[in-house]
Amino acid sequence: MTMMMTPWLHFSGGDYLIFETWMPESKGAIAGACIALVAFCILERWISAFRRQMEIQWGSRALALILQTQRTSTNVQYVDDKAKDPSDAIEEGSSSLPITPARVRDRQRLVPPFIPMHDITRGIFQAVQSLFSYALMLAVMTFNASYIISIVVGLAIGEVLFGRIGRLNGGRV
């Protein structure tokens, strides 16, 4: 039996929701699917907030690591190791002033260091968030208006509950 997808917004049942076995047809089953989608969306927003919070902690730990390595290493290096003493830089027969050695300061890092515990966990968070996003996209693609409304309401509730977590300076991390 071939089922055609309804290519417009509708409230009727019979659409596959993510899995082949999850096809709500009755009004009660559709209501249950909508409740599950709301819970799924709230969970997605919680994962997003948790990741933001972890990004702040990882950033501060990486900064502490950078500062620690900068304190232990010398910040000033001579370009020419032979000319550390200005009196050594005077050449015989030279009528110019003594040449002082040029000093180079360490450049500030543009990219935080690779820390496996942070970066592998960040990758796992991204994979889980992508999985949630694609699952929600598939639910929206059924064109079932009750699913779409449930997703929007669930994301809004999740943002109200967890949106402030992991945000600093008026919403900027």
BAFI-3210 file (N, C-alpha, C; in Angstrom, 3 decimals, decimal comma, padded with zeros to 6 digits):
// residues 173
n [1|2|3|4|5|6|7|8|9|10|11|12|13|14|15|16|17|18|19|20|21|22|23|24|25|26|27|28|29|30|31|32|33|34|35|36|37|38|39|40|41|42|43|44|45|46|47|48|49|50|51|52|53|54|55|56|57|58|59|60|61|62|63|64|65|66|67|68|69|70|71|72|73|74|75|76|77|78|79|80|81|82|83|84|85|86|87|88|89|90|91|92|93|94|95|96|97|98|99|100|101|102|103|104|105|106|107|108|109|110|111|112|113|114|115|116|117|118|119|120|121|122|123|124|125|126|127|128|129|130|131|132|133|134|135|136|137|138|139|140|141|142|143|144|145|146|147|148|149|150|151|152|153|154|155|156|157|158|159|160|161|162|163|164|165|166|167|168|169|170|171|172|173]
n.u [000,844|000,682|001,336|000,493|002,087|000,654|000,784|000,403|-000,373|-001,920|-004,204|-004,720|-004,299|-001,986|000,509|003,916|006,035|009,115|009,952|009,124|007,359|006,102|003,383|001,017|-002,491|-005,030|-006,864|-006,016|-003,532|-002,169|-002,175|-000,564|001,833|002,345|002,803|005,106|006,817|006,960|008,285|010,673|011,663|012,064|014,078|016,051|016,608|017,625|019,975|021,344|021,670|023,221|025,495|026,347|027,005|029,088|030,903|031,689|033,043|035,051|036,377|037,411|039,126|040,912|042,009|043,272|045,186|046,692|047,684|049,190|051,178|052,397|053,478|055,410|057,168|059,719|058,953|060,234|062,347|065,518|066,339|068,761|070,917|073,631|074,166|073,551|074,562|074,934|077,458|078,880|077,929|079,207|081,119|084,454|086,041|083,715|081,729|079,272|076,590|076,343|074,711|071,690|070,308|067,483|064,293|061,731|058,377|056,226|053,566|050,061|047,829|045,647|043,884|042,399|044,163|044,341|042,496|041,924|039,903|038,062|037,514|036,725|034,442|032,963|032,546|030,911|028,661|027,886|027,205|025,014|023,249|022,873|021,618|019,197|018,170|017,833|015,966|013,776|013,376|012,533|010,081|008,708|008,583|006,509|004,298|002,250|000,241|-000,279|001,991|003,960|003,141|003,429|006,194|007,170|006,031|007,226|009,968|009,897|009,075|011,262|013,295|012,490|012,802|015,557|017,083|018,545|020,739|024,176|024,746|026,302|026,865|024,499|023,427|025,492|028,011]
n.v [-001,182|002,099|005,184|008,540|011,607|014,363|017,390|019,922|022,117|020,451|018,912|016,284|012,745|009,946|010,385|009,523|009,742|010,422|007,626|004,490|002,951|004,767|006,217|008,185|008,010|008,307|010,860|010,976|009,690|011,488|013,703|012,671|012,373|015,043|016,003|014,533|015,681|018,318|017,862|016,823|019,071|020,831|019,434|019,656|022,419|022,531|021,035|022,736|025,001|023,857|023,259|025,863|026,784|025,041|025,834|028,329|027,573|025,941|027,852|029,575|027,810|027,193|029,719|030,080|028,066|029,041|031,428|030,342|028,932|031,077|032,447|030,678|030,464|032,460|035,779|037,595|037,496|037,423|038,542|038,232|036,077|036,320|038,969|039,879|041,558|045,006|046,160|044,176|044,310|046,257|046,846|046,544|049,423|050,618|053,391|053,953|054,168|052,050|048,948|047,954|044,917|043,536|043,048|040,638|040,207|037,630|036,568|037,016|034,275|033,330|031,286|029,082|026,586|023,076|020,971|017,853|016,808|018,879|019,494|017,104|016,517|018,781|018,232|015,957|017,119|018,783|016,862|015,597|017,767|018,302|015,931|016,147|018,477|017,686|015,631|017,098|018,669|016,718|016,083|018,471|018,453|016,767|018,250|018,411|020,360|020,386|019,157|020,985|023,295|022,297|021,904|024,540|025,703|024,073|024,665|027,368|027,241|025,814|027,661|029,768|028,521|027,721|029,561|031,695|030,605|030,282|032,598|035,715|039,210|040,528|038,621|037,969|035,637]
n.w [000,000|-000,959|000,447|000,184|000,824|002,412|000,866|002,100|004,846|007,526|009,879|010,175|010,925|010,459|009,405|009,110|011,853|012,353|012,887|011,303|012,730|014,307|013,839|014,321|014,344|015,500|017,366|020,022|019,879|018,239|019,955|022,000|020,550|020,046|022,646|023,218|021,302|022,277|024,722|023,690|022,362|024,519|025,828|023,865|023,961|026,551|026,285|024,566|026,233|028,254|026,795|026,128|028,688|029,300|027,327|028,295|030,653|029,523|028,002|029,976|031,298|029,227|028,801|031,268|031,044|028,886|030,000|032,061|030,658|029,420|031,569|032,474|030,341|028,739|028,095|026,547|023,837|022,279|019,060|017,727|018,972|019,402|019,908|022,594|024,476|024,366|024,029|022,782|020,264|018,846|016,101|014,935|013,685|013,040|012,574|013,449|015,844|018,764|018,231|019,439|020,638|018,967|020,303|020,612|021,248|022,497|020,460|020,926|021,316|018,726|018,407|020,659|022,609|021,631|023,521|024,400|026,156|026,263|023,536|022,253|023,711|023,014|020,308|020,540|021,758|019,618|017,685|018,922|019,147|016,421|015,624|017,068|015,871|013,162|013,508|014,447|012,192|010,372|011,523|011,137|008,388|007,793|007,412|009,189|011,001|013,752|014,800|014,064|015,461|018,060|018,156|017,894|020,198|022,168|021,792|022,481|025,206|026,231|025,741|027,390|029,863|029,864|028,456|029,527|030,702|030,694|029,370|029,050|029,668|028,635|026,841|025,161|024,832]
ca.u [000,000|001,462|000,694|000,967|002,226|-000,184|001,753|-000,044|-000,592|-003,144|-004,276|-005,135|-003,295|-001,514|001,856|005,020|006,750|010,502|010,130|008,038|006,386|005,463|002,470|-000,225|-003,668|-006,176|-006,634|-005,232|-002,156|-001,579|-001,921|000,617|002,992|002,601|003,422|006,472|007,595|007,217|009,338|011,882|012,143|012,582|015,362|017,002|017,015|018,452|021,295|021,961|022,084|024,311|026,683|026,811|027,644|030,366|031,801|032,250|034,032|036,187|037,110|038,189|040,218|041,899|042,697|044,174|046,298|047,516|048,394|050,174|052,318|053,086|054,261|056,558|058,128|060,193|058,125|061,069|063,406|066,376|066,348|070,123|071,449|075,028|074,263|072,765|075,166|075,122|078,876|079,337|077,396|080,031|082,103|085,681|086,072|082,382|081,537|077,875|076,288|076,203|073,426|071,073|069,599|066,042|063,543|060,451|057,434|055,371|052,259|048,913|047,212|044,369|043,052|042,700|044,875|043,528|042,421|041,047|038,732|037,100|037,153|035,971|033,116|032,289|032,113|029,765|027,525|027,452|026,554|023,697|022,389|022,521|020,635|017,923|017,690|017,349|014,738|012,705|013,130|011,715|008,719|008,098|008,372|005,258|003,283|001,178|000,249|-000,204|003,394|004,694|002,778|004,045|007,634|007,381|005,710|008,253|011,193|009,671|009,109|012,651|014,087|012,111|013,389|017,005|017,739|019,445|021,882|025,357|024,833|026,896|026,889|023,292|023,157|026,698|028,875]
ca.v [000,000|003,317|006,343|009,819|012,640|015,531|018,466|021,199|022,035|019,732|018,418|014,877|011,771|009,035|010,728|008,906|010,716|010,012|006,185|003,831|002,437|005,876|006,840|008,456|008,181|008,806|012,169|010,751|009,392|012,746|014,508|012,091|012,729|016,475|016,123|014,022|016,686|019,436|017,409|016,704|020,436|021,346|018,754|020,253|023,723|022,275|020,644|023,952|025,812|023,156|023,448|027,240|026,846|024,338|026,667|029,351|026,914|025,539|029,059|030,068|026,857|027,370|030,975|029,814|027,281|029,945|032,323|029,547|028,665|032,343|032,788|029,792|030,721|033,839|036,592|038,399|036,724|038,226|038,093|037,796|035,584|036,722|040,368|040,118|042,688|046,066|046,428|043,145|044,585|047,262|046,240|047,331|050,324|051,101|054,750|054,108|053,938|050,626|048,365|047,203|043,758|043,690|042,121|040,233|039,700|036,548|036,992|036,442|033,194|033,643|030,097|028,391|025,315|021,869|020,222|016,740|016,674|019,917|019,500|015,890|016,714|019,773|017,516|015,118|018,033|019,207|015,725|015,403|018,885|018,100|014,855|016,710|019,427|016,957|014,924|018,103|019,036|015,655|016,221|019,619|018,110|016,025|019,278|018,303|021,632|020,164|018,885|022,245|024,146|021,699|022,174|025,960|025,914|023,404|025,456|028,595|026,879|025,489|028,899|030,484|027,812|027,555|030,528|032,610|029,850|030,333|033,865|036,812|040,534|040,813|037,650|037,602|034,756]
ca.w [000,000|-001,077|001,067|-000,321|001,828|002,152|000,659|002,659|006,290|007,872|011,249|010,148|011,323|009,444|008,939|009,841|012,669|012,557|012,689|010,581|013,709|015,018|012,894|015,040|013,488|016,279|017,993|021,235|019,480|017,766|021,155|022,640|019,735|020,267|023,977|023,077|020,569|023,192|025,638|022,889|022,120|025,793|026,011|022,917|024,495|027,727|025,783|024,050|027,385|028,913|025,961|026,314|030,002|029,194|026,517|029,183|031,503|028,702|027,631|031,112|031,526|028,159|029,089|032,396|030,514|028,079|030,920|032,788|029,778|029,159|032,757|032,608|029,268|028,716|027,208|025,669|023,209|021,436|017,679|017,452|020,242|019,553|020,311|023,798|025,172|023,359|023,765|021,851|018,934|018,175|015,211|014,814|012,550|012,760|013,068|013,853|017,254|019,070|017,844|020,539|020,084|018,805|021,141|020,036|022,250|022,032|019,961|021,619|020,551|018,100|018,539|021,917|022,397|021,532|024,765|024,008|027,026|025,883|022,131|021,925|024,300|022,173|019,106|020,900|021,912|018,287|017,033|019,552|018,735|015,008|015,603|017,514|014,858|011,999|013,885|014,455|010,805|009,774|012,043|010,455|006,979|007,608|007,166|010,168|011,719|015,197|015,108|013,912|016,606|019,246|018,106|018,183|021,621|022,954|021,725|023,259|026,627|026,536|025,773|028,612|031,003|029,845|027,579|030,230|031,216|029,840|028,636|029,796|029,020|027,879|025,791|024,436|025,626]
c.u [000,890|000,680|001,314|001,054|001,328|000,726|001,263|-000,267|-001,933|-003,068|-004,635|-003,978|-002,822|-000,154|002,891|005,771|008,089|010,732|008,920|006,952|005,652|004,628|001,135|-001,385|-004,855|-005,823|-005,794|-003,769|-001,442|-001,271|-000,690|001,893|003,356|003,262|004,870|007,356|007,915|008,349|010,685|012,506|012,712|013,941|016,420|017,501|017,891|019,868|022,045|022,464|023,262|025,603|027,230|027,552|029,013|031,374|032,452|033,329|035,265|037,027|037,961|039,338|041,307|042,688|043,682|045,391|047,238|048,326|049,468|051,396|053,078|053,939|055,518|057,590|058,586|059,378|058,953|062,175|064,227|066,376|067,726|070,749|072,889|075,139|073,395|073,298|075,425|076,585|079,454|078,913|078,233|081,083|083,328|085,614|084,708|082,228|080,105|077,728|076,177|074,783|072,886|070,311|068,101|065,337|062,183|059,577|056,621|054,039|051,164|048,274|045,879|043,383|043,400|043,406|043,896|043,625|041,440|039,782|037,646|036,592|036,401|034,558|032,307|031,766|030,917|028,515|026,986|026,712|025,151|022,754|021,981|021,473|019,256|017,343|017,136|016,072|013,556|012,367|012,256|010,269|008,000|007,766|007,158|004,110|002,093|001,254|000,323|001,226|004,206|004,409|003,427|005,538|007,922|007,116|006,781|009,570|011,064|009,727|010,543|013,535|013,759|012,794|014,910|017,759|018,726|020,711|023,026|025,474|025,374|026,750|025,669|023,073|024,367|027,577|030,280]
c.v [001,246|004,468|007,596|010,807|013,814|016,756|019,846|021,000|021,378|019,287|016,931|013,963|010,936|009,366|009,994|009,992|010,106|008,520|005,604|003,345|003,541|006,660|007,072|008,704|008,736|010,152|012,037|010,470|010,642|013,649|013,984|012,415|014,196|016,708|015,637|015,027|017,894|019,059|017,309|018,081|021,061|020,724|019,337|021,603|023,562|021,887|021,858|024,839|025,173|023,319|024,865|027,383|026,169|025,138|027,749|028,730|026,499|026,745|029,582|029,114|026,997|028,655|030,798|029,018|028,151|030,855|031,576|029,272|029,943|032,747|031,937|029,997|032,166|034,601|037,397|037,506|037,667|037,644|037,532|037,379|036,013|038,118|040,650|041,311|043,778|046,353|045,391|043,450|045,610|046,539|047,137|048,174|050,875|052,486|054,975|053,843|052,450|050,143|047,592|046,037|044,013|042,639|041,860|039,699|038,565|037,111|036,318|035,392|033,661|032,500|029,434|027,061|024,142|021,117|019,086|016,621|017,699|019,710|018,247|015,994|017,721|019,116|016,622|015,968|018,454|018,090|015,505|016,527|018,750|017,012|015,365|017,630|018,717|016,174|015,896|018,553|017,993|015,723|017,387|019,268|017,217|016,960|019,151|019,536|021,444|019,852|020,179|023,179|023,613|021,968|023,628|026,251|025,274|024,154|026,751|028,307|026,562|026,719|029,727|029,842|027,880|028,607|031,439|031,922|029,917|031,581|034,933|038,099|040,746|039,867|037,259|036,765|035,282]
c.w [000,000|-000,477|000,484|000,832|001,436|002,045|001,110|004,149|006,578|009,333|011,296|010,537|010,152|008,877|009,775|010,596|013,069|012,281|011,962|011,537|014,449|014,006|013,599|014,077|014,256|016,906|019,265|020,923|018,970|018,951|021,899|021,884|019,922|021,625|023,928|022,331|021,445|024,149|024,915|022,639|023,393|026,076|025,081|023,414|025,738|027,298|025,250|025,187|028,111|028,113|026,099|027,640|029,965|028,366|027,366|030,074|030,709|028,306|028,773|031,432|030,470|028,381|030,238|031,935|029,698|028,991|031,692|031,923|029,453|030,352|032,866|031,515|029,344|027,698|026,223|025,139|022,347|020,034|017,333|018,770|020,462|020,149|021,516|024,578|024,137|023,061|022,811|020,417|018,177|017,351|015,156|013,559|012,209|013,349|013,530|015,346|017,527|018,729|019,036|019,945|020,016|019,663|020,504|021,155|021,643|021,555|020,770|020,724|019,976|018,264|019,870|021,649|022,305|022,850|024,504|024,864|026,669|024,460|021,692|022,486|023,491|020,899|019,377|021,085|020,550|017,568|017,601|019,150|017,275|014,867|016,005|016,453|013,632|012,312|013,913|013,037|010,110|010,260|011,367|009,016|006,740|007,232|008,109|011,060|013,226|015,626|015,067|015,086|017,877|019,299|018,453|019,661|022,508|022,955|022,524|024,759|027,046|026,614|027,003|029,822|031,029|029,050|028,257|030,715|030,216|029,024|029,564|029,011|028,129|026,712|024,977|025,339|025,577]
res [m|t|m|m|m|t|p|w|l|h|f|s|g|g|d|y|l|i|f|e|t|w|m|p|e|s|k|g|a|i|a|g|a|c|i|a|l|v|a|f|c|i|l|e|r|w|i|s|a|f|r|r|q|m|e|i|q|w|g|s|r|a|l|a|l|i|l|q|t|q|r|t|s|t|n|v|q|y|v|d|d|k|a|k|d|p|s|d|a|i|e|e|g|s|s|s|l|p|i|t|p|a|r|v|r|d|r|q|r|l|v|p|p|f|i|p|m|h|d|i|t|r|g|i|f|q|a|v|q|s|l|f|s|y|a|l|m|l|a|v|m|t|f|n|a|s|y|i|i|s|i|v|v|g|l|a|i|g|e|v|l|f|g|r|i|g|r|l|n|g|g|r|v]
***
